């Protein structure tokens, strides 16, 4: 809890994954990928409960062992490749309200594909958002990207064309205004606003800037190997 606000960390973890099959249970640094997000939520000083929403009994078992709450298995209709994350979150909130008698003021979405969280990231995001309640309803973690939009290309009819025609292409990264991508360290939003606007990108939102080494989301084997290397390097430095 932070300033009398009840806060739920919700971790969405489907069993299906085409890019990297079984990724949520794949061992990373000696423990299943899903566990990194569970532990990050449990370390928070402000989060009241850490819950996993999954359609997999094995993911549920591993998550419970790590300390998360898994009070239900997600219905198959909410666990397909094209199922929006919002619908899974809304389902979890309704379950909490109807079956557990719990209502939360804020939702912290922790994607298991973004395990490179630093201590304090989540709590600093919560504090920035709640402390600015009159201005913002959500906060999103973003990282500066190296592949600037002005340099991106598209292929049409065998020809290479600018992807963003309105942007002047430059050869030096420093000549461009910084561009940012929403990496999934955390998405935090007021529950009432989430349910009303049906998005983690509501009209009133702010940002939390993450470090360069956190700019990864594990969607395939290449991503996994990069994150694994970063973790090994970080352990050596310690």
C-alpha positions as CSV (number, residue, x, y, z in Angstrom):
1,X,0.0,0.0,0.0
2,X,1.1,3.5,-0.8
3,X,-0.7,6.6,0.6
4,X,-3.7,4.4,1.5
5,X,-3.9,3.0,-2.1
6,X,-4.3,-0.8,-2.4
7,X,-2.0,-2.0,-5.2
8,X,-2.1,-5.3,-7.1
9,X,0.8,-6.6,-9.2
10,X,-0.6,-8.8,-12.0
11,X,1.7,-11.1,-14.1
12,X,0.1,-12.4,-17.3
13,X,1.7,-15.7,-18.4
14,X,0.1,-17.8,-21.1
15,X,1.2,-21.4,-21.8
16,X,1.4,-20.8,-25.5
17,X,4.4,-19.1,-27.2
18,X,5.3,-19.4,-30.9
19,X,8.5,-17.3,-30.7
20,X,10.1,-19.3,-27.9
21,X,8.0,-22.3,-26.8
22,X,7.6,-22.7,-23.1
23,X,9.5,-19.5,-22.4
24,X,7.7,-18.6,-19.1
25,X,9.1,-21.8,-17.5
26,X,12.5,-21.7,-19.3
27,X,15.4,-21.5,-16.9
28,X,17.1,-18.1,-16.8
29,X,19.9,-17.6,-14.4
30,X,18.9,-20.9,-12.6
31,X,15.2,-20.2,-12.2
32,X,12.1,-20.1,-14.4
33,X,11.5,-16.9,-16.3
34,X,8.2,-16.3,-14.6
35,X,9.9,-16.3,-11.2
36,X,11.9,-13.2,-11.9
37,X,8.7,-11.2,-12.2
38,X,7.1,-12.8,-9.1
39,X,10.2,-12.0,-7.0
40,X,10.3,-8.4,-8.3
41,X,6.7,-7.9,-7.2
42,X,7.3,-9.4,-3.8
43,X,10.3,-7.1,-3.2
44,X,8.2,-4.0,-3.6
45,X,7.5,-2.1,-0.5
46,X,4.2,-0.8,-1.9
47,X,2.5,-3.8,-3.6
48,X,-0.2,-5.5,-1.5
49,X,-0.5,-8.7,-3.6
50,X,1.3,-10.4,-6.4
51,X,-1.0,-12.5,-8.6
52,X,-0.3,-14.6,-11.8
53,X,-3.0,-15.1,-14.4
54,X,-2.3,-18.1,-16.5
55,X,-4.0,-21.0,-18.3
56,X,-1.2,-23.4,-17.4
57,X,-1.3,-25.7,-14.3
58,X,2.5,-25.9,-14.4
59,X,3.0,-22.2,-14.6
60,X,0.5,-21.9,-11.7
61,X,2.4,-24.4,-9.6
62,X,5.8,-22.7,-10.2
63,X,4.3,-19.3,-9.5
64,X,2.7,-20.4,-6.2
65,X,6.0,-22.0,-5.1
66,X,7.7,-18.6,-5.8
67,X,5.2,-16.9,-3.5
68,X,2.6,-15.6,-5.9
69,X,-1.2,-15.9,-5.7
70,X,-2.8,-18.0,-8.4
71,X,-6.5,-18.2,-7.3
72,X,-7.8,-19.4,-10.7
73,X,-6.8,-20.7,-14.1
74,X,-7.4,-18.3,-17.0
75,X,-10.2,-19.4,-19.4
76,X,-9.0,-20.6,-22.8
77,X,-10.8,-17.8,-24.5
78,X,-8.5,-15.3,-22.8
79,X,-5.3,-17.2,-23.5
80,X,-5.1,-17.4,-27.3
81,X,-2.4,-15.6,-29.4
82,X,-4.8,-12.8,-30.2
83,X,-6.3,-12.3,-26.7
84,X,-5.7,-8.7,-25.5
85,X,-3.9,-8.4,-22.2
86,X,-6.6,-5.9,-21.1
87,X,-9.3,-8.6,-21.1
88,X,-7.1,-11.0,-19.0
89,X,-6.5,-8.2,-16.5
90,X,-10.2,-7.2,-16.4
91,X,-11.1,-10.9,-15.8
92,X,-8.6,-11.0,-12.9
93,X,-10.0,-7.8,-11.4
94,X,-13.6,-9.1,-11.6
95,X,-12.5,-12.4,-9.9
96,X,-10.8,-10.5,-7.1
97,X,-13.9,-8.4,-6.5
98,X,-16.5,-11.2,-6.8
99,X,-14.7,-14.2,-5.2
100,X,-12.1,-12.6,-2.9
101,X,-13.9,-9.4,-1.9
102,X,-10.8,-7.3,-2.9
103,X,-10.8,-4.1,-4.8
104,X,-7.5,-2.4,-5.8
105,X,-6.8,1.2,-6.6
106,X,-3.8,0.6,-8.9
107,X,-2.7,-2.3,-11.1
108,X,1.0,-3.0,-11.7
109,X,1.4,-5.1,-14.9
110,X,4.6,-7.1,-14.8
111,X,5.3,-8.8,-18.0
112,X,7.5,-12.0,-17.5
113,X,9.3,-11.3,-20.7
114,X,11.0,-8.3,-19.1
115,X,13.0,-9.7,-16.2
116,X,15.8,-7.1,-16.1
117,X,14.3,-4.9,-13.4
118,X,16.5,-3.1,-11.0
119,X,15.7,-2.9,-7.3
120,X,13.5,0.1,-6.6
121,X,12.2,0.5,-10.2
122,X,8.6,-0.6,-9.4
123,X,8.4,1.5,-6.1
124,X,9.8,4.6,-7.8
125,X,7.2,4.2,-10.5
126,X,4.4,3.8,-8.0
127,X,5.6,6.9,-6.1
128,X,5.9,9.1,-9.1
129,X,2.4,8.2,-10.3
130,X,0.6,8.4,-7.0
131,X,2.4,11.6,-6.0
132,X,1.2,13.2,-9.2
133,X,-2.4,11.9,-9.1
134,X,-3.8,15.3,-10.2
135,X,-1.9,15.1,-13.5
136,X,-1.5,11.4,-14.4
137,X,-3.5,8.1,-14.3
138,X,-0.7,5.8,-15.6
139,X,3.0,5.4,-15.8
140,X,4.9,3.4,-18.4
141,X,8.6,2.2,-18.4
142,X,10.4,3.3,-21.6
143,X,13.9,3.0,-22.9
144,X,15.7,5.0,-25.6
145,X,16.0,3.0,-28.8
146,X,19.1,2.9,-31.0
147,X,17.3,2.1,-34.2
148,X,15.9,5.6,-34.8
149,X,12.6,5.9,-36.7
150,X,14.2,8.2,-39.3
151,X,16.5,5.4,-40.4
152,X,13.9,2.6,-40.6
153,X,12.9,1.3,-44.1
154,X,10.1,-0.6,-45.7
155,X,10.2,-2.8,-48.7
156,X,7.6,-2.2,-51.4
157,X,7.6,-3.7,-54.9
158,X,11.2,-4.8,-54.5
159,X,12.3,-1.2,-53.6
160,X,13.7,0.0,-50.3
161,X,11.8,3.1,-49.0
162,X,11.8,5.2,-45.9
163,X,9.4,3.8,-43.3
164,X,8.6,7.3,-41.9
165,X,8.7,9.7,-44.9
166,X,8.1,12.7,-42.7
167,X,11.3,12.3,-40.8
168,X,14.6,13.5,-42.2
169,X,17.2,10.6,-42.4
170,X,20.5,11.4,-40.7
171,X,23.6,9.3,-40.5
172,X,24.4,10.2,-36.9
173,X,22.2,9.1,-34.0
174,X,22.9,12.2,-32.0
175,X,21.4,14.4,-34.8
176,X,18.0,13.0,-34.0
177,X,15.6,13.7,-31.2
178,X,15.6,10.7,-28.8
179,X,13.0,8.0,-29.5
180,X,11.6,5.7,-26.8
181,X,10.0,2.2,-26.7
182,X,7.8,1.0,-23.9
183,X,9.7,-2.0,-22.6
184,X,7.8,-4.0,-20.1
185,X,9.6,-3.3,-16.8
186,X,6.2,-2.2,-15.5
187,X,2.9,-0.6,-16.6
188,X,1.0,1.0,-13.7
189,X,-2.5,2.4,-14.0
190,X,-5.4,3.5,-11.8
191,X,-7.9,0.6,-11.9
192,X,-10.9,2.9,-12.5
193,X,-9.2,4.5,-15.5
194,X,-8.0,1.2,-16.9
195,X,-11.6,-0.2,-16.8
196,X,-13.0,3.0,-18.3
197,X,-10.5,3.5,-21.1
198,X,-9.7,-0.2,-21.6
199,X,-6.0,0.4,-22.1
200,X,-2.7,0.7,-20.2
201,X,-2.1,3.9,-22.3
202,X,-4.8,6.1,-21.1
203,X,-5.1,9.8,-22.0
204,X,-3.2,11.0,-18.9
205,X,0.1,9.2,-18.7
206,X,3.7,9.8,-17.8
207,X,7.0,7.8,-18.1
208,X,9.8,6.1,-16.2
209,X,13.1,6.0,-18.0
210,X,15.0,2.6,-17.7
211,X,18.6,1.9,-18.3
212,X,20.1,0.8,-21.6
213,X,20.7,-2.8,-20.4
214,X,17.0,-3.2,-19.6
215,X,15.9,-2.6,-23.2
216,X,14.9,-6.2,-23.9
217,X,11.7,-8.2,-24.1
218,X,12.1,-11.9,-24.5
219,X,10.1,-12.9,-27.5
220,X,12.5,-15.4,-29.1
221,X,15.8,-17.3,-28.5
222,X,18.0,-14.3,-29.5
223,X,16.3,-12.1,-26.9
224,X,16.7,-14.8,-24.3
225,X,20.4,-15.3,-25.0
226,X,21.0,-11.5,-24.8
227,X,19.2,-11.2,-21.4
228,X,21.0,-14.3,-20.1
229,X,24.4,-12.8,-21.0
230,X,23.5,-9.5,-19.3
231,X,22.5,-11.4,-16.1
232,X,25.8,-13.3,-16.2
233,X,27.7,-10.1,-16.6
234,X,25.8,-8.4,-13.8
235,X,26.5,-11.4,-11.4
236,X,30.3,-11.2,-12.2
237,X,30.3,-7.5,-11.3
238,X,28.7,-8.3,-8.0
